[in-house]
Amino acid sequence: MVEPVYRIAPNCQGAKFIVSRGGRRDPILSCRIWLMGAVMEKFAVRGDYSEYPSEISQIMNGLEISPFITELPKVELHIHIEGTLTPALRWKLAHRNNIPLPYATYEELLDSYKVTYNHRREVNGDNGAPTFLEAYFAGCQVLCTEEDFYELAMDYFRKAREMNVRYVEPFFDTQAHTKRGIPASVVMNGFLRAKHDGAKFYNVRSNWIFCFLRDESLESGLEAYRTARPWAKTKDGKGKGLFHAVGLASNEYDRPPLLFEEGFRLAKEDGLHVTMHCDVDQKDAVDHVHEAIFQVCGGKGSERIDHGLNAVDREDLIVGLKERNIGLTLCPHAYHRRQATHILFPKIRKLWDEGVKICINSDDPTYMHNVWIDGNMMKVYEYCQFSKADMAQLVRNAVEVSWAEEEVKEEILEELEGFVGR
């Protein structure tokens, strides 16, 4: 691996950071960073790296993705397809569909993607997720036709191929579109076409995940699920095979997983898998992880948890994840926007060292500084001090906890072993 300009690691002897250049410790810069610790904490909770002092900015955003990370075969299990809408595609679709945008120029649209995660914490005392969600759902307004949804997904598959992603399980939100008057069939048929063409043209296979939106009512979610069910990969074999699982996403504030137990029950009856978001450092975050591990699905627990980083805060949660073989789909950059390096990455490393099956993903990359799965993997490679063998094991974890067909799993693992052994 090519050594970056700066390398950062927690200093177990008490200083905030150790920084190196070219593999050698730089004590002067380490001291300067230590003295700037209070300044860094101030900026870390704001989540806007462009405002960091220049040296902090280089450490946080200056990593170059190594050839090893680029070429590593990948599996992505936590990606919201609506969160891959690029400014360029949004601009194009807005004009094609005659959707007025509140931006006079393309440059103003670009600026709207610079989401400050914690703005609402400063104003209202919560964690700021609605600020991100407002930007996310505003982007959805330009998605109107089957071709729009097809093009959105194919745009992502094209990018995934460039990053050597072989298999993906994208989330999608029909409720975000039907509430705007878009028929569910328009959404589903566009994505179904893209599922087939993504595999055909880019060799990116996919099985999709229908999301219950937790800031909508349970009744709305159940109606959306029943409407979408003909496109599911149901055990009776009658579905069209777009999605094979249900998830739980959107604003988690006072919306714990158990509120949606009826939706999980219906999905299980249809033979679908279940996963759910447990967002990081939310109100009652630890309780939500506990519900996901031990209480939902009639006490059997969720098969996977999306994010779930707060499991590191309690030993019984770590034990539960291991005993029930529940994988965590982590998205490090999403947390790095609001947690300092020396705070965040030791948590990820602890989960790894404890034997929890974690894998690395990108979440909503276009709304998160355009950091995709390769950038997220590069961050843990550097800041968790992972080896190349560790990075390959992260991919194996993703394959294991995925719901890919067995032949797809075998094919990816065979390619991975060939890559590692070359």
N, C-alpha and C positions, 0 to 999 in steps of 0.2 A: 504494500500500500504506500502511496506517495504521502509523506508527512505533510499535513496542512501547515499553513503559516503559523498558526497557534494551536496548541493542544491544551485542553483543560481537564482537570480531574479534581475531585474532592480531596482535601488535605486532612487526613485523619489525625494529624498532630495539632489541629486547632485553628489553623489559618483557613480563610474562606476558600482559596483556590491555589492550585499549583499550575502554572502556565509554562509551556515549553515551546521552543522554536526549533524546528529541525530535529526533534527528539531530545534536545537538551534543555534542562530546566533554566528558565529565565527568572532569577530571583528578583530582579528589579521590577519587572512587570508583575510578577506574583505579588509583590509587596504593594504595588500601586493598585492592583485589583482588590487586595484585602482592604486597603484604606478606602476604596470606593464601594465597599460592601453595602453600606446604608443607601448609597445612591442607586446601586443596582437593584436592591430590593424595591425601592420606590418605582423604578421603571419596570421591574418584572411583573408587578401586578397590573400594570397598564397594558401590557401585551403589544406595544407598538415598538418593534425593534428599531425602526427608523429614527426614533428619538434617543436611542442609547448613545452614550459617549462613544467615540469612534472605536476605541479598543474593545469595549464591551460588544459593540456591533459586530466587529470582526470575529470575536469568539462565538457569538450566538448565530450569526448568519453567514459567516465567511467560509463554511465548510464546502469544499468541492467534492462532488460525488465521485468516488473512486471507480476505476474500471471494474474492480471485483464486484462492487455493489451493483453497478449497471448490468453486468453480464449474469449475475446470479439469477437463476430461474425463480419466479416468485408466485405466491398465491395471495390474493387479497380478499379478506373476509369482512372488512368494515369500510365500505365506501357507499355514500349516498349519491345515487345517480344525479339527482337534482343539484347536488353540491359539486358536480363537475362542470356545470354550465360556465363556459368561459365568457369573458366580456365580448370577445369577437363574435361568438355564436349568439349571444344575447342581443347584440346590436343588429345582427343579420336577421334574426327571427322577429324582432320588434318591427323592423321595416317591412319584412315580408307579410306580417300579419296586421300591419297598421295599428300597432300598439304604441301609444305615446309613452315616451320615457321622460322622466323628470330631469333629463340631462341634455344640455344644448349640444354638447360635443362628445365624441368618443372618449376624450381624455377625462371629462367629468365622470363618465361611466366607470372608467378605470379607477378613479379615486373612490368611488362608492364601494369598491371591493376591499378597501383598507379598513376592515372591521376592527374596532377596538373592543376587545372582549369584555373588559370590566367597566365599561362606561356606566352601566346601571348600578354597579356596586357603589360607585362614588356618589351617585344621586339618591338611590333608593335603598341601599344596604343589601341588595341581593347579589348574585354572582354574575349578572350581566348577560346570561344566555339570550334573553329576548333581543338584545341588540344584534347578535349574530343571526337569530332566527328572522328578524325583520328583513335583513339583507337577503337571506336565503329564500324566503317566501316571495319577496319582491321580484327576485329573478324568475320565479315560476310563472309570473304573469305572461311571459312571452311564449309559453308552451301551449299551443292551441290545437294543433292538428296531429294526426297520426304520424305524418312525416316529421314534425318537430320532435316528437318523442323518439322516433327512430334515429334522427340525426344526432340528437343529444347522446344517445347510447353509443352510436357508432363513433362519434367523436372521442368518447372515452375509450372504447376498445382500440382505436387507432393509437392513442396515447399509451394504453396498457401494453400493446405490442412493442412499442419503442422501449419500454422499461422491462421487457422480458417477463411480463405477467402472463402466466399460462392458464390460470383459472381464477374466477372471481365470483363472489356472491353479493351482487349489488342490492342495496335497499331502495325501495321506491315508495312514494306517498300518494296513493290515489285520492285520499281525502283532500289533499292540497289542491287538487285539480277539479274534482267533482263539485266542490263548493263554489268554484268559479263558473260552473255550468258546462264543464268539459265532460262528456260521457266517459265512463270507465272503460268502455270498449276502445275508445280512441287511444287512451293511455296504454292499455294492455296490448293491443294489437301492434302498436308502434314498437314497444319493448320486445314483444315476441318475435317480430321480424328481425330486430337487431340481435336478439339472442342467436338466431340461426346464422345470420350473416357475419356476426362477430367471430363465430367459430369457423365459418367457411373462408372468410377473407383474411382474418388476422390470427387464426389459430388460438383464439382466446375463448375457452369454454366458460359457460356461466350457468348458475342456478340462482334464481332471484329470491328476494325476501320482501314480502308484503309487510308494511309497517302500520301498526295502530299508532295514531298520533295522540299522545297522552294529554295534550292541551285541548283536544276535542272530547266530547262525551263518549262513554262506553257504547251507548246506543248508536251513535254515529259510526263508531269503529266497527261494530257488529254488522251494521247495514253495509258498510264498505266492503267488509270481508265477504259477506254473502254474495254481493254483486261481483266481486273479483273471483270467487271460487271456481267458475268454469275455466279459468286460466291456470288453476293450481295443478300441481303434480300430486293428485289425490290417490289414495290407496285403491280406490275402485277403478282406476285406470281411465276414467272418463274425462279428466281434465286435459287442458292443452299443454301443460307442462312448463309454463313460464316460471312459476315460483314454487318452491318446495318447503318454505318455512315462513313463519311470521315473526316479526320483531316489534319492538316498542321504542318509539323515539319521540323527539321534540321536547318541549319544555317540561322538565321533571319536577318543578317546584310544587310541592304538596300533591303530587300525582304519583304515588308509589306503585310498584308493579302489581300488587294484589288487587288494585282497582280494576284491572283488566283480566282477571282470572277467567271470566266467562269466554273471552276471546281465545285465550290459550287452550281452554277445554275444547272448544269447537275445532280449533286447528289440529289438536291431538287426535280427536275423533276422525278427522279426515286423513290422518296419517302424515301430517306435516311436522316439521321440526320447529323448535321454539328457541328464540334468543331474545335478549332485551338489553336496552341501555341502562347502565348505572353510571351516570355522569360523575365527573370528578369534582370533589369539594362542593357539591350541592348541599342544600339543606337536607338533613337526614340521609346523607350519602351512605354512611355505613349501614344504616337500617335497611336501605334499599338493596344493598349487596346481600345482606342477610336474607331478606325476602326472596331474592332471586336464587340463592343457593338452596335454602331449606324449606321455603313455604309455597312458592308458586307451583302450578301444575299438580295440585293435590298433594303437595309435600315432596314430590319427586325432584323439584328444582328445575331451573332452566338448563338446557343442554349447553348453552354458551352464554357468556356475558360480554356485552360490548362496553368497552372501557373497564369499569370495575376496579380502577386503581386503588380506591380506598379500602380494598380488602387488605392491603398492607398494614392498615391501622390496627387490625385485631387478629390475634393468632388463630382464634377459632374459625375465622373466615378463610384464612390460608389453608388450614387443615381441611375445611369443608370442600374447598376447590379441588384439592388433591384427592381426597377420598371419593368424591363424586366425578372426578375426571372432567371437570368443567374448564374449558378453555377461555382465556381472556383475549379479546381482540383489541389490543392497545393501539393508540394513535398518538405517539409521543409529541409531535409538534403541536397538536391541539392543546396539550397541557403546558408545553414549553412557552406558549404565548403568555402564560400567567404564573408560571413557577420558574424560579431561578434554576440554573443548571445543577448547582450543588445540592438542591433540594429534590428535584424531580428524578434525576437518573439513578441515584442510589435506591429509590423506591422500586424502580423497574428492575434494577439489579437484584434487590432482595427477593422479589417474586421469582426471578429466574433461579437464584441460588437455593430457594426453598423448594424448587421443583414444580412450581405452578406452570401449566402449559400456556405460555404467552405467545402471541404472534404479533407482527408489526404491520400496520395499515395506515391509511391516509385520511379517512373521515370525509371531509368536505374541502378538498384541496384548493379549489379556486377561491374560496372565501377564507382561506388560511394561508395567506402569503404565497400561494401557488406551490406549496410543498407537497409533493406526491409521495407515493410509497417508497421510491428510491431515496428521496430526501429524509424520510422518516427512518429508514433503515440505516442510512449513513449516520444519523444522529446517535442511534444506540450503539452502532459500531464504534464510534468515537467515545461518547460520553459514558457508556456503560463498560468500556474497556473490553468489549467482546472480541473474541478471535474469529478467524474465518470459519473455523469449525462450529463455533457458536452460532454464527449467522446462518450457516447451513441447517443447523438444528432448529432455528426459528422457523425456517421454511418447512422442515419436517413437521413441526408442531402444527403449522397452518394446514398442511395436508391432512394430518391426523384428525384435527377437530373440524375439518370441513365436511360438507355433505355432498362432496363430489362422488360420481359413480366410481366403483372400484377400479375399473380399467383406466379411468382418468388419473386417479391417485397413483396407480402403478406406473403409468407413463411419466408423470411428473417426477416421482421418486427416482426412476431410472435415469432420467435426464440429470437430476440433481447429483446423483452419485457419480455420473460421468463427468460432470462439471467439477466436482470437488476433487476427483481423482486424477484430473489431467495434469 
